[in-house]
Amino acid sequence: MIRIFHNTTFDFIRWWRQAAIATIAFIVLGLGSFLWSGGVNYSIEFTGGTLVQVAFKQPPDVAELRRVIDAVAPGSEIQQFGTNLEYTIRARLEGAGDIAGSTEGVTGAVRKALDAKYTPDGYVIARREAVGPKVGEELRRGAIIAMVLVSLVTLLYLAIRFEWRFGLAAVLSTAHDVLLTIAFIKLLNIEVSLVVVGAILTLLGYSGNDTIIIFDRVRENLRKTRKESLYDTLNRSINETLPRSVLTHATTLLATLSLLFFAGEVLRPFAAVMTFGVFVATFSSIYVAGPILLYIERKYPRTVTDKSTIASASQAKAEGRSEARSERPAPRPSGRPTQRPATR
């Protein structure tokens, strides 16, 4: 088994101020860009558009086909439909009026671009139809509801398994990851589609799982060493889970980087968001969840009435009694000989 970063003693929590300044600056920069450049760039799955199915007589170069279509309808989605001879083009024209006009305009623009690159006999437009927003406001509302429900379930789960302080710290850490991801999408002008929404929801579970693993080790160490401060316990727990974190995040990062460079245009936004999410999840589980837990503990310290403390105290008391009994000296003999009844 590969053993890396074992028995480390890094003081991670010491850098929480620098980490907080960096993450707040990134969030303010990303969310502040909404003020001077508008909202995010939604795909036609949210805004609607026109679907054009094109059948070629010879397999075209997909990269060249994408450049040809983007020249007249930027942001179009091109997907292979069945064989490598048929492709669907979902596109929209800026400033288009009604659906019918938009459909005719998109079809005419696509036909003109294809005629300039391919001969008119080299392809056939198999069908064309208007595509309304598949999700629109309903999906946006559903995504927000899903994120809120995930946060509430995480808070409830950690409050039951650990205590409410751990749950609140994990939820705030996850909210930090969502804000950072939205800022990243806005700064890079990534087109928000159903695939990107799926990446954000995947990131919620990935980040929460990483935080829960560290908090589970914190709970175990709090039971073992009751005299150790929470600051030292957090650092020790992060160092003890560091080998697992490095191997897990490195494996996930290799997969997302492979998708980012080799999967093509359709999955590239998903891969970019997930690659950024791996770094964010690692960062937040160390430099966000831990310091937040320390702050909550300082504001609302645990008391001796907690169930875990009572259980530990009663166990220590029972162990003390058993040791006292084992160390108690045996009673001395009275010195009188035992008299047996005479036998006749």
Secondary structure in CASP SS format (residue, H / E / C, confidence):
PFRMAT SS
TARGET T0000
AUTHOR 0000-0000-0000
METHOD secondary structure of the structure
MODEL  1
M C 1.00
I C 1.00
R C 1.00
I C 1.00
F C 1.00
H C 1.00
N C 1.00
T C 1.00
T C 1.00
F C 1.00
D C 1.00
F C 1.00
I H 1.00
R H 1.00
W H 1.00
W H 1.00
R H 1.00
Q H 1.00
A H 1.00
A H 1.00
I H 1.00
A H 1.00
T H 1.00
I H 1.00
A H 1.00
F H 1.00
I H 1.00
V H 1.00
L H 1.00
G H 1.00
L H 1.00
G H 1.00
S H 1.00
F H 1.00
L H 1.00
W H 1.00
S H 1.00
G C 1.00
G C 1.00
V C 1.00
N C 1.00
Y E 1.00
S C 1.00
I H 1.00
E H 1.00
F H 1.00
T H 1.00
G C 1.00
G E 1.00
T E 1.00
L E 1.00
V E 1.00
Q E 1.00
V E 1.00
A E 1.00
F E 1.00
K C 1.00
Q C 1.00
P C 1.00
P C 1.00
D C 1.00
V H 1.00
A H 1.00
E H 1.00
L H 1.00
R H 1.00
R H 1.00
V H 1.00
I H 1.00
D H 1.00
A H 1.00
V H 1.00
A C 1.00
P C 1.00
G C 1.00
S C 1.00
E E 1.00
I E 1.00
Q E 1.00
Q E 1.00
F C 1.00
G C 1.00
T C 1.00
N C 1.00
L C 1.00
E E 1.00
Y E 1.00
T E 1.00
I E 1.00
R E 1.00
A E 1.00
R C 1.00
L C 1.00
E C 1.00
G C 1.00
A C 1.00
G C 1.00
D C 1.00
I H 1.00
A H 1.00
G H 1.00
S H 1.00
T H 1.00
E H 1.00
G H 1.00
V H 1.00
T H 1.00
G H 1.00
A H 1.00
V H 1.00
R H 1.00
K H 1.00
A H 1.00
L H 1.00
D H 1.00
A H 1.00
K H 1.00
Y C 1.00
T C 1.00
P H 1.00
D H 1.00
G H 1.00
Y E 1.00
V E 1.00
I E 1.00
A E 1.00
R E 1.00
R E 1.00
E E 1.00
A E 1.00
V E 1.00
G C 1.00
P C 1.00
K C 1.00
V C 1.00
G H 1.00
E H 1.00
E H 1.00
L H 1.00
R H 1.00
R H 1.00
G H 1.00
A H 1.00
I H 1.00
I H 1.00
A H 1.00
M H 1.00
V H 1.00
L H 1.00
V H 1.00
S H 1.00
L H 1.00
V H 1.00
T H 1.00
L H 1.00
L H 1.00
Y H 1.00
L H 1.00
A H 1.00
I H 1.00
R H 1.00
F C 1.00
E C 1.00
W H 1.00
R H 1.00
F H 1.00
G H 1.00
L H 1.00
A H 1.00
A H 1.00
V H 1.00
L H 1.00
S H 1.00
T H 1.00
A H 1.00
H H 1.00
D H 1.00
V H 1.00
L H 1.00
L H 1.00
T H 1.00
I H 1.00
A H 1.00
F H 1.00
I H 1.00
K H 1.00
L H 1.00
L C 1.00
N C 1.00
I C 1.00
E C 1.00
V E 1.00
S C 1.00
L H 1.00
V H 1.00
V H 1.00
V H 1.00
G H 1.00
A H 1.00
I H 1.00
L H 1.00
T H 1.00
L H 1.00
L H 1.00
G H 1.00
Y H 1.00
S H 1.00
G H 1.00
N H 1.00
D H 1.00
T H 1.00
I H 1.00
I H 1.00
I H 1.00
F H 1.00
D H 1.00
R H 1.00
V H 1.00
R H 1.00
E H 1.00
N H 1.00
L H 1.00
R H 1.00
K H 1.00
T C 1.00
R C 1.00
K C 1.00
E C 1.00
S C 1.00
L H 1.00
Y H 1.00
D H 1.00
T H 1.00
L H 1.00
N H 1.00
R H 1.00
S H 1.00
I H 1.00
N H 1.00
E H 1.00
T C 1.00
L H 1.00
P H 1.00
R H 1.00
S H 1.00
V H 1.00
L H 1.00
T H 1.00
H H 1.00
A H 1.00
T H 1.00
T H 1.00
L H 1.00
L H 1.00
A H 1.00
T H 1.00
L H 1.00
S H 1.00
L H 1.00
L H 1.00
F H 1.00
F H 1.00
A C 1.00
G C 1.00
E C 1.00
V C 1.00
L C 1.00
R H 1.00
P H 1.00
F H 1.00
A H 1.00
A H 1.00
V H 1.00
M H 1.00
T H 1.00
F H 1.00
G H 1.00
V H 1.00
F H 1.00
V H 1.00
A H 1.00
T H 1.00
F H 1.00
S H 1.00
S H 1.00
I H 1.00
Y H 1.00
V C 1.00
A H 1.00
G H 1.00
P H 1.00
I H 1.00
L H 1.00
L H 1.00
Y H 1.00
I H 1.00
E H 1.00
R H 1.00
K H 1.00
Y C 1.00
P C 1.00
R C 1.00
T C 1.00
V C 1.00
T C 1.00
D C 1.00
K H 1.00
S H 1.00
T H 1.00
I H 1.00
A H 1.00
S H 1.00
A H 1.00
S H 1.00
Q H 1.00
A H 1.00
K H 1.00
A H 1.00
E H 1.00
G H 1.00
R H 1.00
S H 1.00
E H 1.00
A H 1.00
R H 1.00
S H 1.00
E H 1.00
R C 1.00
P C 1.00
A C 1.00
P C 1.00
R C 1.00
P C 1.00
S C 1.00
G C 1.00
R C 1.00
P C 1.00
T C 1.00
Q C 1.00
R C 1.00
P C 1.00
A C 1.00
T C 1.00
R C 1.00
END
